[in-house]
Amino acid sequence: METLYDLTVKKTNGEKQALKEYEGKVVLIVNTASHCGLAGQFKELQELYDKYKEQGLEILGFPCSQFNNQEFDNINETTQFCQLNYGVIFPMFSKIDVNGENEDPLFTFLKNQKKGLLSKNIKWNFTKFLVDKKGNVLERYAPTVEPRKIEKEIVKQLAL
């Protein structure tokens, strides 16, 4: 059976990165969009990262333009926007598709582990997946669930 740690993703510079690097950490994976009305969540995500990184939390951002084309075409613009406007220093990766024929294998894996309310498909930007230290997908959170609402579960997982 495939696990999260068997997958690789593409960094903003195009290099591949093995997710095995995050083994033993609690990981929050988010599909993001800079021009989305929910982009203010970048601030809360960064606050969680700042507060819990030393305890083993990783937040991984995956820019996506599949919902109303709300992401920059150039990944450098995306990372600059996130850093300048929200102070984002958690890892951001190459722009991907989260649904459809060009869907990134990471999101295929995540959606197969935790489907949404009516289907597996991601419905909007800022869908979040919480992964435990062993690579198990614990929960899928709707785009409107603010990152701070996940904090108690993150703290619980970090303590395990």
ROSESE-12798 format. One line per 8 residues: number of its first residue (from 0); their letters; for each residue y, z negated, x negated of N, C-alpha, C, O, CB. Coordinates in steps of 0.1 Angstrom, whole numbers, plus 2048, in hexadecimal, padded with zeros to 3 digits. Atoms other than C-alpha are relative to their C-alpha. Glycine has a CB too. Layout:
# residues N
NUM) a) Y Z X Y Z X Y Z X Y Z X Y Z X  ...
//
This chain:
# residues 160
0) metlydlt) 7F4 800 7F8 800 800 800 80C 800 7F7 80D 7F9 7ED 800 7F4 809  7F4 7FF 807 822 809 7F4 809 7F3 802 809 7EE 80D 808 80C 804  7F6 80B 7FF 83B 7EC 7ED 80D 805 7FC 80F 810 7F7 7FB 7F4 7F8  7F2 7FD 804 860 7EB 7E8 800 803 7F1 808 80C 7EC 809 7F5 804  7FF 7FF 80E 859 7E8 7C3 7FA 80D 7FA 7FB 80F 7EE 7F9 7F4 7FA  806 7F3 804 846 809 7C1 80B 80B 801 809 816 7FC 7F4 804 809  7F6 7F6 7FE 866 81C 7CA 80B 801 7F5 80D 7F7 7EE 807 7FE 80E  7F5 7FE 809 882 82A 7B5 80C 805 809 80A 80C 813 7FD 80A 7F4
8) vkktngek) 7F4 7FB 7F9 8A6 832 7C0 809 806 7F5 806 805 7E9 808 7F4 807  7F8 7F9 809 8C1 846 7B1 80E 7F9 7FE 814 7F6 808 803 80F 804  7F3 806 802 8DF 835 7A1 80C 80A 801 809 816 803 800 7FA 7F1  7F5 7F7 7FE 902 843 7A4 802 80A 7F6 808 814 7F8 80D 7F7 801  7FF 7F7 80B 8FF 854 783 7F4 80A 800 7F3 813 7F7 801 7F9 7F2  80B 7F7 7FE 8E0 866 78F 7F3 7FB 7F9 7E8 801 7FC 803 80D 7FA  80C 805 806 8C7 852 77A 7F8 7F8 80A 7FD 7F3 814 804 7F6 7F4  809 808 7F7 8A8 843 78B 800 7F2 7FC 800 7EE 7F0 7F2 807 800
16) qalkeyeg) 802 80E 803 8A4 81E 78E 7F4 7FB 808 7F4 7FD 814 80D 7F8 803  80B 806 7F9 884 80C 797 804 7F4 807 80B 7EB 802 7F4 7FD 7F6  7FD 80C 7F9 887 7F3 7B2 7F8 7F4 7FB 7FA 7E8 7FF 7FE 802 80F  808 80B 806 86D 7DE 79F 809 7F7 7F8 806 7EB 7F6 7F5 806 7F7  7F7 808 807 88B 7D2 78C 805 7F4 808 80A 7EA 803 80D 808 7FC  7FC 80B 7F7 893 7BC 7AB 7F5 7F7 804 7F7 7EE 80D 807 806 80C  80B 809 7FC 871 7AC 7AD 804 7F1 7FD 809 7EE 7F2 7F3 804 7F8  7FD 80F 802 874 786 7B1 80E 7FD 805 812 7F1 804 7FF 7FD 7F2
24) kvvlivnt) 7F3 803 7FB 896 789 7C1 801 803 80F 7F8 80A 815 80B 809 7F9  7FE 7FD 7F2 8A2 788 7E5 80A 80C 801 815 80B 7FA 806 7F3 808  7F8 7F4 800 8B1 7AA 7ED 805 804 80E 7FD 803 818 7F8 80C 7FA  7FB 7FB 7F3 8C8 7B6 809 804 80E 7FD 80D 811 7F5 80D 7F7 804  7FE 7F1 802 8C8 7DC 80C 808 805 80C 805 802 817 7F3 808 7FF  7F6 7FC 7F6 8E5 7EC 81F 803 80F 7FF 806 813 7F4 80C 7F7 800  7FB 7F2 800 8ED 810 829 80F 7FF 803 813 7F9 80D 7F9 80A 80A  7F2 803 7FF 913 811 824 808 80D 803 802 818 801 805 7FA 7F4
32) ashcglag) 7F7 7F5 7FE 930 828 82D 80F 7FB 7FF 813 7F2 806 7FE 807 80E  7F3 805 803 953 824 81F 80A 802 80B 813 7F9 80D 805 808 7F4  7F6 7FE 7F5 966 832 83D 7FB 7FB 80E 801 7FF 818 803 80F 801  805 805 7F3 952 820 858 808 7F4 804 80E 7ED 7FC 7F1 7FC 7FE  7F9 80B 7FA 962 807 86F 7FA 7F3 7FC 800 7E8 7FD 801 801 80F  807 80C 805 949 7EE 861 801 7FD 7F1 7FB 7F4 7EC 7F1 800 804  7FE 801 80E 954 7F3 83D 805 7F2 7FB 803 7EF 7F0 809 80B 7FB  7FB 80E 804 964 7D0 83D 7F4 7F7 7FC 7F6 7ED 7F6 807 7FA 80C
40) qfkelqel) 80C 807 804 940 7C4 839 7FE 800 7F1 7F7 7F7 7EC 7F4 805 807  801 800 80F 943 7CE 814 805 7F2 7FB 7FF 7ED 7F1 808 80B 7FB  7FA 80D 804 959 7AE 810 7F6 7F5 801 7F4 7ED 7F8 80D 7FD 808  809 80B 7FE 93F 797 81F 7F3 802 7F7 7EE 7F8 7F2 7FC 7FF 80F  80C 7FD 809 922 7A8 80C 803 7FB 7F2 7FB 7F5 7EB 7FD 80F 800  7FC 804 80E 935 7A3 7EB 801 7F0 7FF 7FE 7EB 7F5 80E 806 7FC  7FF 80F 801 93C 77E 7F4 7F2 7FA 7FF 7F0 7F0 7F8 808 7FB 80D  80E 805 801 917 778 7FA 7FA 803 7F2 7F4 7FA 7EC 7F7 807 80A
48) ydkykeqg) 805 7FC 80D 90F 78A 7D9 806 7F6 7F6 7FF 7F1 7ED 804 80E 7FC  7F9 80A 80A 929 774 7C6 7FA 7F2 801 7F8 7EC 7F7 80F 800 803  804 80E 7FD 91C 754 7D6 7F1 7FE 7FC 7ED 7F3 7F7 801 7FD 80F  80F 803 802 8F6 75A 7D1 7FA 809 7F5 7ED 808 7F4 7F9 803 80D  806 7F7 80A 8F1 774 7B5 7F9 7F7 7F6 7ED 7FB 7F2 80B 808 7F9  806 808 80A 8EA 758 79C 7F3 7F9 805 7EB 7F5 7FD 80A 7F6 7FB  80C 806 7FA 8CF 74A 7B4 7F5 80B 803 7EA 807 807 804 7F8 80C  80B 7F5 7FE 8BD 76C 7B6 802 80A 80B 7F9 811 80F 7F4 7F9 802
56) leilgfpc) 7FE 7F6 7F6 8CE 780 7D1 805 80D 7FA 80D 80D 7F1 80B 7FB 80A  7FB 7F3 803 8D3 7A5 7CD 804 808 80C 7FD 807 816 7F6 809 7F7  7FC 7F7 7F5 8E6 7BC 7E4 801 80E 7FB 807 810 7F1 80E 7FB 806  801 7F2 804 8E0 7E1 7E2 806 809 80B 802 809 816 7F1 804 7FD  7F9 7F8 7F7 8F8 7F9 7F2 7FC 80F 7FE 7FC 814 7F3 80F 7FF 7FF  804 7F2 800 8ED 81D 7FC 80A 808 809 808 808 815 7F1 801 804  7F7 7F8 7F8 90A 833 807 7F9 80B 807 7F0 811 802 80B 806 7F7  806 7F6 7F8 902 84A 823 80B 807 809 814 800 80E 7F5 7FA 809
64) sqfnnqef) 7F7 7F9 7F8 915 865 836 7FA 806 80D 800 80E 813 806 80C 7F8  807 7FB 7F5 8FD 86B 852 806 7FD 80E 803 803 818 7F2 7FC 800  7FA 805 7F4 912 859 86C 80F 804 800 817 7FC 7FA 7FE 7F1 802  7F2 7FC 7FF 933 86C 873 806 803 7F2 812 802 7F1 808 7F6 807  7FB 7FC 80D 936 876 84E 80A 7F6 7FB 815 7FA 7F7 806 80E 801  7F7 80A 804 946 855 845 7FF 7FB 7F2 803 7F0 7EF 7FE 7F4 809  800 804 80E 940 855 820 806 80B 7F8 805 817 7FC 7F1 7FE 7FC  7FA 7F6 809 952 867 803 7F5 809 7FC 7E9 806 7FB 806 7F9 7F4
72) dninettq) 80A 7F7 806 941 886 7F6 7FC 7FD 7F2 7F1 7FE 7EE 806 80F 801  802 803 80F 945 87A 7D2 7FD 7F1 7FF 804 7E9 804 80D 803 7F8  805 80E 802 932 85A 7C9 80A 7F8 7F8 80B 7EC 7FA 7F2 800 7FA  7F6 808 808 94D 850 7B0 80B 7FB 809 811 7F1 807 806 809 7F5  7F6 805 7F6 966 84F 7CD 7FB 7F4 808 803 7EB 80B 804 80C 809  806 80B 7F9 94E 839 7E0 801 7F3 7F8 805 7E9 7FD 7F2 804 804  800 80C 808 94A 820 7C4 80E 7FB 7FD 810 7EF 7FD 7F8 802 7F3  7F2 805 802 96F 81F 7BC 806 7FA 80D 80D 7F0 80C 809 80C 7FC
80) fcqlnygv) 7FB 805 7F3 978 81A 7E1 7FA 7F2 802 802 7E9 806 7FC 80A 80B  806 80D 7FD 95F 7FD 7E4 805 7F6 7F6 807 7EA 7FA 7F1 801 7FE  7FB 809 80A 96B 7ED 7C4 80F 7FC 802 812 7F0 802 7FF 805 7F2  7F2 802 7FE 990 7F1 7CB 803 7F8 80D 80C 7EF 80D 808 80D 800  7FD 806 7F3 990 7E7 7F0 7F8 7F3 803 7FD 7EB 80B 7FD 80A 80A  808 80C 7FC 974 7CD 7F1 7FA 7F9 7F4 7F3 7EF 7F6 7F5 805 809  805 807 80C 96D 7C3 7CD 7F1 801 7FE 7EB 7F8 7F7 804 7F1 801  80E 7FE 801 94A 7D0 7CF 7FB 802 7F2 7FF 80B 7EB 7FB 80C 809
88) ifpmfski) 806 7FF 80D 936 7CA 7AF 7F0 800 802 7E9 802 7F8 804 7F5 7F7  80E 800 7FE 913 7C8 7BF 7FC 80F 7FE 804 818 800 7FB 7FB 80E  804 7F2 803 8FE 7E7 7B7 801 80A 80C 7FC 807 817 7F1 800 7FB  7FF 7F5 7F7 906 807 7C9 7F8 80B 7FA 7F8 80D 7EE 80F 804 803  808 7F5 805 8F0 825 7C7 805 80D 805 80F 80E 80C 7F1 7FE 805  7FD 7F3 7FC 8F1 84A 7CD 800 802 80F 7F8 7FB 816 7F7 80A 7F9  7FF 7FE 7F2 8FA 857 7EF 7F2 806 805 7ED 80F 7FE 80B 80A 804  80E 7FC 7FB 8DA 85C 804 801 803 80F 80B 800 816 7F6 7F5 7FE
96) dvngened) 803 7FF 7F1 8CD 865 827 7F7 7F5 803 7ED 7F2 7FC 7FA 80E 804  809 80B 7FC 8BD 849 83A 7F7 804 80C 7EE 7FD 810 809 7F4 804  808 7FA 7F5 8AF 85F 856 7FD 80E 7FD 805 815 7F5 807 7FE 80E  802 7F1 800 8A0 882 859 7F8 805 7F5 7F2 7FD 7ED 80D 806 7FF  809 7FA 809 88F 89A 843 803 7FD 7F1 7FB 7FE 7E9 800 80F 802  7FC 803 80D 8A3 891 824 801 7F1 7FD 808 7EC 7F4 80D 807 7FC  7FF 80F 800 89F 86B 82A 7FB 7FB 7F3 7F0 800 7EE 7F8 7FA 80C  805 806 80D 89C 857 80A 7F4 7F8 803 7F3 7F1 80D 80C 7F7 7FA
104) plftflkn) 80D 807 7FF 879 848 805 802 7F1 802 7FA 7EA 808 7F7 802 7F4  7FD 80E 7FE 889 825 803 802 7FD 80F 7FC 7F3 814 80C 7FC 7F8  7FE 803 7F1 895 827 827 7F4 803 808 7F3 7FD 813 80C 808 804  80D 7FE 7F9 874 836 832 7F8 7F3 800 7F3 7EF 80A 7F9 80C 7FA  808 80D 802 863 817 824 806 7F5 808 7FF 7EE 80F 800 7FC 7F1  7F9 80B 7F9 87D 7FF 832 7FE 801 80F 7FA 7F7 816 80F 7FF 7FD  801 7FE 7F2 87C 80E 855 7F1 7FF 805 7EF 7FB 810 805 80E 804  80E 801 7FC 856 80F 855 7FC 7F1 800 7F3 7ED 808 7F6 807 7F6
112) qkkgllsk) 803 80F 800 856 7E9 84D 807 7F9 80C 801 7F0 812 805 7FA 7F3  7F9 806 7F5 870 7E0 867 807 80A 808 812 810 804 80A 7F5 7FB  7FA 7F7 7F8 878 7F7 883 80C 7FA 808 80D 7EE 809 7F6 807 80A  7F5 805 7F9 898 7F4 897 7FC 7FD 80F 7F1 7FC 812 80B 80B 800  802 804 7F2 89C 7EB 8BC 7F8 80A 808 7EE 806 80F 80E 7FD 806  807 7F5 7F8 891 80C 8CB 7F8 80A 7F8 7EF 810 7FD 80A 807 809  807 7F7 809 886 820 8AD 801 7FC 7F2 807 7F2 7EF 805 80F 802  7FF 803 80E 882 820 888 80D 805 7FA 812 7FF 7F0 7F4 807 7F8
120) nikwnftk) 7F4 7FA 806 8A1 835 882 80B 7F7 7FE 80D 7ED 807 804 80C 809  7F4 808 803 8C0 826 873 80A 806 80A 80C 812 80B 805 801 7F1  7F7 7FB 7F5 8DA 828 88F 80F 801 7FB 816 809 800 800 7F6 80B  7F2 800 805 8FA 822 87A 801 7FA 7F2 7F7 7F5 7ED 809 7F8 80A  7FD 805 80D 90A 818 85A 7FF 7F0 800 800 7EA 80A 80E 804 7FB  801 80F 802 905 7F4 84D 7F4 7FA 807 7F4 7EE 80A 80D 7FA 804  80D 806 7FC 8E1 7EF 859 7FB 7F9 7F3 7FC 7FF 7E8 7F6 80B 805  803 808 80C 8D4 7D4 842 7F1 7FC 801 7EB 7F9 80C 808 7F3 800
128) flvdkkgn) 80E 804 802 8B0 7CC 836 7FF 7F4 7F6 804 7F6 7EB 7F7 80C 7FC  802 80B 808 8A8 7AA 828 7F2 800 7FA 7E8 800 802 803 7F2 807  80D 7FF 807 88B 7AA 80E 7FE 7F3 7F8 807 7EF 7F1 800 80D 7F7  803 80D 808 87A 78B 800 7FD 803 7F2 7FC 80E 7ED 7F5 7F9 807  803 7FF 80E 871 784 7DC 7F4 808 7FD 7F2 80C 7F1 7FF 7F2 7FA  80D 7F8 802 84F 795 7E0 801 80E 805 7F8 816 804 7F5 7F9 807  7FE 7F2 7FB 85E 7B5 7EE 7FD 803 80E 7FC 80E 812 7F8 809 7F7  803 7FE 7F2 856 7AF 812 80D 801 808 816 7F9 806 7F8 7F4 805
136) vleryapt) 7F5 7FF 7F8 86F 7BB 82B 7FF 7F6 80B 7F7 7F7 814 802 80F 806  801 80B 7F6 877 79C 840 807 803 80D 802 800 818 807 7F4 7FA  7F7 7FE 7F4 892 7A8 858 808 80C 7FE 80C 810 7F3 808 7F4 802  7F7 7F4 7FF 8A6 7C6 862 80C 7FB 809 80A 7F6 814 7FA 80D 806  7F4 805 7F9 8CA 7BE 86E 808 80C 805 80A 815 7FD 808 7F6 7F8  7F8 7F6 7FB 8DF 7D4 884 80D 801 7F9 812 7F8 7F3 803 7FD 80F  7F3 7FE 807 8FF 7E3 876 80B 7F6 804 813 7F2 7FB 805 80E 804  7F5 809 7FB 915 7CB 88B 7FD 7F1 7FB 806 7E9 7FD 801 800 80F
144) veprkiek) 803 80D 805 903 7AC 87C 808 7FE 7F3 805 805 7E9 7F1 7FD 7FE  7F7 802 80C 91D 79F 863 7F7 7F9 7F5 7EF 7F0 7F8 80C 7F7 803  808 806 80B 90F 796 841 7FF 7F1 7FF 7F5 7EB 7FC 805 805 7F3  800 80E 801 919 772 843 7F7 7FA 80A 7F2 7EE 808 80F 7FA 803  80A 805 7F6 902 76E 861 7F2 800 7FB 7E9 7FA 800 801 809 80D  80D 7FF 806 8E5 776 84A 7FF 7F5 7F5 7F4 7F3 7EF 7FE 80E 7FA  800 809 80B 8EF 75B 831 7F6 7F5 800 7EF 7F2 7F6 80E 7F9 7FF  80A 80B 7FF 8D8 73F 83E 7F3 805 7FC 7EB 7FE 7F5 800 7FB 80E
152) eivkqlal) 80D 7FA 804 8BA 756 83B 7FF 803 7F2 7F4 801 7EB 7FD 80C 809  800 7FD 80F 8C4 761 818 7FE 7F3 7F9 7F6 7F2 7EF 80E 806 7FC  801 80D 807 8C8 73C 80D 7F1 7FB 802 7EB 7F6 7F8 809 7F6 807  80D 805 7FD 8A6 734 81D 7F6 808 7F6 7ED 802 7F0 7FB 802 80F  809 7F8 808 895 751 80A 802 7FD 7F1 7F8 7FD 7E9 803 80F 803  7FD 803 80E 8A6 748 7E9 7F9 7F3 7FC 7F5 7F1 7F0 80F 7FF 7FE  806 80D 803 898 725 7EC 7F0 800 7FF 7EA 7F7 7F9 804 7F6 80B  80E 7FF 800 874 731 7EF 7FB 804 7F2 7EF 805 7F0 7FB 80B 80A
//
